Amino acid sequence: MSFSIGIIGLPNVGKSTLFKALTKKQVDIANFPFTTINPNVGMVKVPDQRLEKLAEVLKPQKVVPTYIEFVDIAGLVKGAHRGEGLGNQFLARIREVEAIVEVIRGFENPDIVHPTGKIDPQTDLEVINLELTLADLAYLEKSLEKIRKEAKAGEKEAIKKLSVLEKLKNSLNQGILGREVIQDSEERKSISDLNLLTIKPIIYLINLDEQQIKEKSKSFFLKGYSSPIFLCAKLEAELADLPDEDVQGYLKEYGLERSGLEELILAAYQILNLITFFTCQNQILQAWTIARGAKAPQAAGKIHNDFEKNFIRAEVINWQDLIKSGSEQSAREKGLMRIEGKEYLVQDGDVIHFRSGV
């Protein structure tokens, strides 16, 4: 299963600079709309100090972190739902991701043109969300035609789906985003095949300049929306080019405990309700990403499909218990290693040895 986060926003808000910082990739950055025509895709390491601590105990030959995919999508403009700019291509690409990072410009720079002519984060956010809402409404109209016919014919699933879609349509017409209305897991599941934009989890990110970061500016309060992440994409891109040992000095200079990128990656990981489990086999310590609530066979399937099909049992220990024990052998002697079956729900931080019939 792929976990991908789409980076969206109006043109010239710093999306591609942010993407470069995230992935340390070179991408086209220029002072005009639609520099990013084909989406840039990059796999980003999820920071996890538990790997380092486990490596000290297990002493593997290789350590492999877990990754999350970020997609830099072309800038959205007013009228995108009608095909303005790269509208159709833009909206189609967002439907493919599991969650969205909405980048909003907070920095002033007369050399970088803002499409509306002024810096106004609240208005920018509302323009983007309106376009997503209108796109979903247009998409719903087409879907409803088919669902109504199926419901009229007495199909139970269609009747249930129709009820959810009509509730969603009414809310969207009132300017209420889908994720605020469709929160029941069964309702979400019933319409998951539509990949509606306003249903997707979202992180709001305000891109500031270096001085605003130093001043810890909170002047960009977004009325009616969850607390945003504040970072300076330009600064983060510079930090990404520095050796790790130099980064902490720069963060201290700006009064930051950790980089904005770390906050973003962790927020993205959390908003998708993901957890990490670990394996150490063949001298390779590896972190794996899986959705919270997954059972042991599903986790085994992350390593190899055959492990899921032929799952027998899992030997499990919490990472902290393993570290306190000092070794796997010591943990077994203390009875901290336990055997779990097919119904076991994998927990964040589990260290697992899978046994299968392969």
C-alpha positions as CSV (number, residue, x, y, z in Angstrom):
1,M,0.0,0.0,0.0
2,S,1.4,3.4,-1.0
3,F,1.0,6.4,1.4
4,S,1.2,9.6,-0.6
5,I,0.8,13.3,0.4
6,G,0.0,15.9,-2.3
7,I,1.6,19.4,-1.9
8,I,-0.9,22.0,-3.3
9,G,-1.3,25.7,-3.3
10,L,-1.6,28.8,-5.5
11,P,1.3,29.6,-7.8
12,N,4.5,31.1,-6.3
13,V,3.8,30.1,-2.7
14,G,7.0,28.0,-2.3
15,K,5.6,24.5,-3.0
16,S,8.6,23.4,-5.2
17,T,11.1,24.9,-2.7
18,L,9.4,22.9,0.0
19,F,9.5,19.8,-2.1
20,K,13.2,20.3,-2.8
21,A,13.9,20.6,0.9
22,L,11.9,17.5,1.6
23,T,13.5,15.3,-0.9
24,K,16.8,17.1,-1.5
25,K,15.9,16.8,-5.2
26,Q,16.5,19.5,-7.8
27,V,13.2,20.7,-9.3
28,D,12.3,23.6,-11.6
29,I,11.7,26.7,-9.5
30,A,10.8,29.9,-11.3
31,N,8.9,33.1,-10.9
32,F,5.9,32.3,-13.0
33,P,2.8,30.0,-12.7
34,F,2.8,26.4,-13.8
35,T,6.5,25.8,-13.5
36,T,5.5,22.4,-12.2
37,I,3.5,20.8,-15.0
38,N,4.2,17.2,-14.4
39,P,4.1,16.3,-10.7
40,N,7.5,15.7,-9.0
41,V,7.4,12.7,-6.8
42,G,9.8,11.9,-4.0
43,M,10.1,9.4,-1.2
44,V,10.9,11.1,2.1
45,K,12.5,9.4,5.2
46,V,10.3,9.4,8.3
47,P,12.5,10.6,11.2
48,D,12.5,8.0,14.0
49,Q,15.0,8.0,16.9
50,R,13.8,4.5,17.9
51,L,15.8,3.1,15.0
52,E,19.1,4.4,16.3
53,K,18.4,3.1,19.8
54,L,17.4,-0.3,18.5
55,A,20.5,-0.4,16.3
56,E,22.7,0.1,19.4
57,V,21.1,-3.1,20.9
58,L,20.7,-5.3,17.8
59,K,23.9,-4.2,16.1
60,P,22.6,-4.9,12.5
61,Q,24.8,-4.5,9.4
62,K,22.2,-2.2,7.8
63,V,19.5,0.1,9.0
64,V,16.5,0.9,6.7
65,P,14.1,3.7,7.7
66,T,10.5,3.9,6.6
67,Y,9.4,6.4,3.9
68,I,6.4,8.4,2.9
69,E,5.7,9.7,-0.6
70,F,5.3,13.4,-1.3
71,V,4.0,14.7,-4.6
72,D,4.5,18.3,-5.8
73,I,1.5,19.2,-7.8
74,A,1.1,22.2,-10.3
75,G,-0.2,25.4,-8.8
76,L,-3.9,25.8,-8.6
77,V,-5.7,29.0,-9.8
78,K,-9.2,30.4,-9.4
79,G,-11.4,28.6,-11.9
80,A,-9.4,25.3,-11.8
81,H,-12.7,23.3,-11.4
82,R,-13.7,24.7,-14.9
83,G,-10.3,23.7,-16.3
84,E,-8.6,27.1,-15.8
85,G,-4.8,26.9,-15.8
86,L,-3.9,23.2,-15.5
87,G,-7.1,22.6,-13.7
88,N,-8.2,19.2,-14.9
89,Q,-4.7,17.7,-14.7
90,F,-4.2,19.3,-11.3
91,L,-7.5,18.0,-9.8
92,A,-7.0,14.5,-11.2
93,R,-3.6,14.2,-9.6
94,I,-4.9,15.3,-6.2
95,R,-7.5,12.5,-6.4
96,E,-4.7,10.0,-6.4
97,V,-3.1,11.0,-3.1
98,E,-4.2,9.9,0.4
99,A,-3.8,13.4,2.1
100,I,-3.0,17.0,1.2
101,V,-0.5,19.6,2.4
102,E,-2.0,23.0,1.5
103,V,0.8,25.5,1.3
104,I,-0.2,29.1,1.9
105,R,2.1,32.1,1.4
106,G,2.9,34.3,4.3
107,F,6.2,35.9,3.2
108,E,6.5,39.2,1.4
109,N,8.8,39.5,-1.6
110,P,8.2,42.1,-4.3
111,D,10.3,40.0,-6.7
112,I,8.0,37.1,-6.5
113,V,4.6,37.8,-8.0
114,H,1.5,36.8,-6.0
115,P,-1.4,35.8,-8.4
116,T,-3.9,38.0,-6.6
117,G,-1.4,40.9,-6.1
118,K,-1.4,40.8,-2.3
119,I,-0.4,38.5,0.6
120,D,-3.6,37.3,2.3
121,P,-3.3,33.7,3.7
122,Q,-7.0,33.5,4.7
123,T,-8.2,34.5,1.2
124,D,-5.7,32.1,-0.5
125,L,-6.9,29.3,1.6
126,E,-10.5,30.0,0.8
127,V,-9.8,30.2,-2.9
128,I,-8.2,26.7,-2.8
129,N,-10.9,25.2,-0.7
130,L,-13.6,26.7,-2.9
131,E,-12.0,25.1,-6.0
132,L,-11.8,21.7,-4.3
133,T,-15.5,22.1,-3.2
134,L,-16.7,23.1,-6.6
135,A,-14.8,20.2,-8.2
136,D,-16.3,17.7,-5.8
137,L,-19.8,19.1,-6.4
138,A,-19.4,18.7,-10.2
139,Y,-18.0,15.2,-9.7
140,L,-20.9,14.3,-7.3
141,E,-23.5,15.4,-9.8
142,K,-22.2,12.8,-12.3
143,S,-21.9,10.1,-9.7
144,L,-25.4,10.8,-8.3
145,E,-27.1,10.1,-11.7
146,K,-25.8,6.6,-11.7
147,I,-26.3,5.9,-7.9
148,R,-29.9,7.1,-8.1
149,K,-30.7,4.7,-10.8
150,E,-29.1,1.8,-8.9
151,A,-30.9,2.8,-5.7
152,K,-34.3,3.0,-7.5
153,A,-33.7,-0.5,-8.7
154,G,-33.4,-1.6,-5.0
155,E,-29.7,-2.2,-4.7
156,K,-28.9,-2.0,-1.0
157,E,-25.4,-0.6,-1.3
158,A,-26.5,2.0,-3.7
159,I,-29.3,3.1,-1.3
160,K,-26.8,3.5,1.5
161,K,-24.3,5.3,-0.8
162,L,-27.0,7.7,-2.1
163,S,-27.9,8.8,1.4
164,V,-24.2,9.6,2.2
165,L,-23.7,11.5,-1.1
166,E,-26.8,13.6,-0.7
167,K,-25.8,14.6,2.8
168,L,-22.3,15.5,1.4
169,K,-23.8,17.5,-1.5
170,N,-26.0,19.5,0.8
171,S,-23.0,20.3,3.1
172,L,-20.7,21.3,0.2
173,N,-23.4,23.6,-1.1
174,Q,-23.3,25.3,2.3
175,G,-19.5,25.7,2.1
176,I,-18.8,22.9,4.6
177,L,-15.8,20.7,3.6
178,G,-16.5,17.0,3.2
179,R,-14.1,15.8,5.9
180,E,-16.0,17.8,8.5
181,V,-19.3,16.0,7.6
182,I,-18.3,12.5,6.6
183,Q,-16.5,11.3,9.7
184,D,-18.2,7.9,10.3
185,S,-15.8,5.2,9.1
186,E,-18.5,3.2,7.4
187,E,-19.8,6.2,5.5
188,R,-16.3,7.0,4.4
189,K,-15.8,3.5,3.2
190,S,-19.0,3.5,1.2
191,I,-17.8,6.5,-0.9
192,S,-14.0,5.8,-0.9
193,D,-14.0,4.8,-4.6
194,L,-14.9,8.3,-5.6
195,N,-11.7,9.8,-4.2
196,L,-13.4,13.1,-3.3
197,L,-11.0,16.0,-2.7
198,T,-12.7,17.6,0.3
199,I,-12.8,14.2,2.2
200,K,-9.0,13.9,2.2
201,P,-7.1,14.7,5.4
202,I,-5.4,18.0,5.2
203,I,-2.4,19.8,6.7
204,Y,-2.3,23.6,6.5
205,L,1.2,25.0,6.1
206,I,2.1,28.7,6.1
207,N,5.4,29.5,4.3
208,L,7.1,32.4,6.1
209,D,10.4,34.2,5.6
210,E,13.5,33.8,7.9
211,Q,12.7,36.9,10.0
212,Q,9.1,35.8,10.6
213,I,10.4,32.5,11.8
214,K,12.8,34.2,14.2
215,E,10.0,36.3,15.5
216,K,7.8,33.2,15.7
217,S,5.0,35.2,13.9
218,K,1.5,34.0,14.7
219,S,-0.2,36.8,12.9
220,F,-1.5,34.4,10.3
221,F,-4.4,32.9,12.2
222,L,-6.7,31.0,9.9
223,K,-10.2,31.6,11.0
224,G,-12.3,28.4,10.9
225,Y,-9.4,26.0,10.2
226,S,-7.1,23.8,12.3
227,S,-3.8,25.2,13.5
228,P,-1.2,25.4,10.7
229,I,2.4,24.4,10.6
230,F,4.7,27.4,10.3
231,L,8.0,27.1,8.4
232,C,10.3,28.8,6.0
233,A,10.7,26.7,2.9
234,K,13.8,28.7,1.8
235,L,15.5,28.1,5.1
236,E,14.5,24.4,5.1
237,A,16.0,24.0,1.6
238,E,19.2,25.6,2.9
239,L,19.3,23.3,5.9
240,A,18.7,20.3,3.7
241,D,22.0,20.9,2.0
242,L,24.0,21.1,5.3
243,P,25.6,18.2,7.1
244,D,23.5,16.9,10.0
245,E,26.0,18.1,12.6
246,D,25.6,21.7,11.4
247,V,21.8,21.7,11.3
248,Q,21.3,21.8,15.1
249,G,23.3,25.1,15.3
250,Y,21.1,26.8,12.8
251,L,17.9,25.6,14.5
252,K,19.2,26.9,17.8
253,E,19.9,30.3,16.1
254,Y,16.2,30.5,15.0
255,G,14.9,29.2,18.4
256,L,13.6,26.0,16.9
257,E,13.7,22.6,18.7
258,R,13.5,20.7,15.4
259,S,13.1,21.6,11.7
260,G,9.8,22.5,10.1
261,L,10.2,19.6,7.8
262,E,10.4,17.1,10.6
263,E,7.1,18.6,12.0
264,L,5.5,18.3,8.6
265,I,6.6,14.7,8.0
266,L,5.5,13.6,11.4
267,A,2.2,15.5,11.0
268,A,1.7,13.8,7.6
269,Y,2.4,10.4,9.1
270,Q,-0.1,11.1,11.9
271,I,-2.9,12.5,9.8
272,L,-2.9,9.3,7.7
273,N,-3.2,7.3,11.0
274,L,0.0,5.4,10.3
275,I,2.2,3.5,12.7
276,T,5.7,2.0,12.5
277,F,6.8,-1.5,13.4
278,F,10.3,-2.9,13.1
279,T,11.9,-6.2,11.9
280,C,15.5,-7.3,12.3
281,Q,16.3,-10.2,10.0
282,N,19.4,-11.2,8.0
283,Q,21.3,-8.4,9.8
284,I,18.9,-5.8,8.5
285,L,17.0,-3.6,11.0
286,Q,14.1,-2.1,9.1
287,A,11.1,0.2,9.9
288,W,7.8,-0.4,8.2
289,T,4.7,1.8,7.7
290,I,1.3,0.4,8.2
291,A,-2.2,1.7,8.9
292,R,-3.2,1.7,12.6
293,G,-5.5,-1.2,13.3
294,A,-3.8,-3.6,10.9
295,K,-3.5,-7.2,12.0
296,A,-0.3,-9.3,12.1
297,P,-0.8,-11.0,8.7
298,Q,-1.2,-7.6,7.0
299,A,2.0,-6.4,8.6
300,A,3.8,-9.6,7.4
301,G,2.4,-8.8,3.9
302,K,4.4,-5.5,3.9
303,I,7.5,-7.6,3.8
304,H,6.4,-10.2,1.3
305,N,2.9,-11.2,-0.1
306,D,3.7,-14.8,0.6
307,F,4.3,-14.0,4.3
308,E,0.7,-12.8,4.6
309,K,-0.8,-15.8,2.7
310,N,1.2,-18.3,4.7
311,F,1.2,-16.5,8.1
312,I,1.6,-18.9,11.1
313,R,2.4,-16.6,14.1
314,A,4.4,-13.5,15.1
315,E,6.9,-13.2,17.9
316,V,6.4,-9.7,19.3
317,I,8.1,-7.3,21.8
318,N,7.8,-3.6,22.4
319,W,10.8,-1.7,21.3
320,Q,11.4,-0.1,24.8
321,D,11.2,-3.6,26.5
322,L,13.8,-4.8,24.0
323,I,16.2,-1.9,24.7
324,K,15.8,-2.3,28.5
325,S,16.6,-6.0,28.2
326,G,19.8,-5.3,26.2
327,S,19.3,-8.2,23.8
328,E,16.6,-10.4,22.2
329,Q,18.0,-13.4,24.1
330,S,17.7,-11.6,27.5
331,A,14.1,-10.4,26.5
332,R,13.1,-14.1,25.8
333,E,14.6,-15.2,29.2
334,K,12.5,-12.5,30.9
335,G,9.4,-13.6,29.2
336,L,9.0,-10.3,27.3
337,M,8.8,-11.9,23.9
338,R,5.2,-13.1,23.2
339,I,3.6,-15.2,20.6
340,E,0.7,-13.6,18.7
341,G,-1.7,-15.0,16.1
342,K,-3.7,-13.9,13.1
343,E,-6.0,-11.6,15.1
344,Y,-3.2,-9.6,16.8
345,L,-3.4,-5.8,16.2
346,V,0.0,-4.5,15.5
347,Q,1.1,-1.7,17.8
348,D,3.3,1.3,17.1
349,G,6.8,0.4,18.1
350,D,6.4,-3.4,17.9
351,V,9.5,-5.4,17.0
352,I,8.3,-8.5,15.2
353,H,9.7,-11.8,13.9
354,F,7.2,-13.3,11.6
355,R,6.8,-17.1,11.1
356,S,5.2,-18.3,7.9
357,G,4.9,-21.5,6.0
358,V,7.1,-20.2,3.2
